[in-house]
Amino acid sequence: MKKCNPDGQLMIHSTKMYPTEDCTLFVVLGRVMSGTLEAGQKVRVLGEAYSRADEEDSRVLTVGRLWISEARYQIELSRVPAGNWVLIEGIDRSIVKTSTITDLTVSDDLHIFRPLKFNTQSVIKIAVEPVNPSELPKMLDGLRKVNKSYPLLGTRVEESGEHVVLGTGELYLDCAMHDLRRMYSEIDIKVADPVVAFAETVVETSSLKCFAETPNKRNKLTMIAEPLERGLAEDIEAEHVKITWNKRKLGEFFQTKYDWDLLAARSIWAFGPDSTDPNILVDDDTLPSKVNKT
């Protein structure tokens, strides 16, 4: 892939989707990093959740037509070699935001391209519902489509059952709602006033332990919460430290910069909810003599 070899294994990074004229389907914009993509070719589409350990987020699809975008015009081609940006028809069904597209060759060292990261976050949310409750399926289908169109848009269902749309600001949400009403669902939708999405935090160490037991009482999981050191959350978000580092390197970072003891530093299980989010899950309840954490 470093050589941008048109004869190598097919690797494409798709980064955006554009709706067709009737707004029922999408064409996928991606760059061919390696190999050559041909119309009618069967490809394997890997989603953002794909990994070698969990291959559920993958699907084999057939490529439709191919175009090179020239501003207002599109030039249809039968094949596109490495190094080019291309619009792809027929593979949008399994893609939410970005994806990795490859051929059907099985490879043990296959990894997806990292999903896009942005400087801003979607922190403004609005609740939406159809004016006519019977049109809820149309709104849900429209939400799925508008979520594909806007890279920074997010949609979710709250515990209360209301459907929420998250964006970077009121103007961004206004554009998304225009497309949702006029292009994707074509129904009347009620919108609540925008509010800032809040997140809970920890200000001091838990005074009580919370625990869960299995029905046979043989397994017990106990947890406490405590605040992180100042600056640690920023280091995780800026990827100055990564959970993918080996245990020794990760332990040395926390020991030298944040004065963690060796056992705790090597007992980190995960950052969360995602790998760059500022929460840490630590298995810090095991005696050194009981486990080998080297």
Residue, then its C-alpha position, 0 to 999 in steps of 0.5 A: m500500500k505504501k507503493c500505491n501499487p495498482d497491482g496490489q491487494l485492493m484497499i480503499h478508505s471511504t470517508k463520505m457518502y452523497p445521496t442520489e437524486d431521489c435520496t433513496l441511496f448513497v454513492v460512497l466517496g473513497r480513495v483507492m490506496s492500493g490495487t484497482l477497483e472495477a465495476g461489478q467486482k465483489v468487495r468486502v466492506l469493513g465497518e468502523a467496529y471491525s477487528r480481527a477478533d470480531e469480524e461481525d461488522s463486515r459484509v461482501l457486496t457487489v460494486g455498481r458503477l464508478w465515477i470520478s468527480e469533476a466538480r459539477y460533473q461525474i465521469e463514469l469509468s469501468r476501473v479505477p487504479a490506486g491513487n485516485w478518488v472515486l465515487i462507488e455505487g452499490i455498497d452504501r447499505s452497510i456503511v454508517k460513516t466511514s469504512t475500509i473496502t478490500d477484495l475477498t483475499v484473506s489476510d492475517d494482517l488486515h486492519i481497517f483505516r482509522p475512523l475520521k477524528f474531528n476537532t469539534q464534538s457534537v454536544i448540542k442535542i434536540a429531541v424529534e418526533p413525527v407530528n403523525p405518530s403513524e409516520l414514525p417508521k418514515m422518520l427512523d428511516g430518514l434519521r438513518k439516512v441523514n446520519k450517513s450524510y453528516p459526518l459529525l451528526g449523531t442519533r440515538v434513542e434515550e432511555s425514555g424512548e425519545h429520539v435524539v439528534l446531536g450536532t456541533g451547533e444550532l446551524y448544523l442541526d438546522c441544516a440536518m433537520h431541513d434535509l430530514r424533513r425535505m429529502y429523506s423522510e418527507i414528513d412533518i417533524k416536531v423538534a424540541d428546543p436544543v440543549v447541551a448534552f451533559a456527561e457525568t463526572v467523578v469529583e471524589t473517591s467512592s465512599l461505598k463499594c458497589f458489587a455484583e454476584t453470580p447466582n451461585k455466589r462463586n463470582k463477585l465483581t466489586m467496583i469503585a470510582e475515583p477522579l483521574e489526575r489532572g491532565l490525564a484525561e487530556d493526554i488520553e483524548a490527545e492520544h499522548v498515551k494509547i491503550t494499544w501500547n504494550k503493558r511495559k510501555l503503558g506502565e512506564f508512562f503512568q509511573t513516570k508522569y503520574d506517579w502510579d505504582l507499578l501494579a496499578a499501571r500494568s493493570i489497566w484494562a481499557f480506556g472508555p467508552d472508546s479508546t480515546d475517551p477519558n475513562i480508565l478501567v483498572d483491575d487494581d484488586t489483585l495481590p502481586s503474588k496472585v498474578n503475573k502482570t509482566 
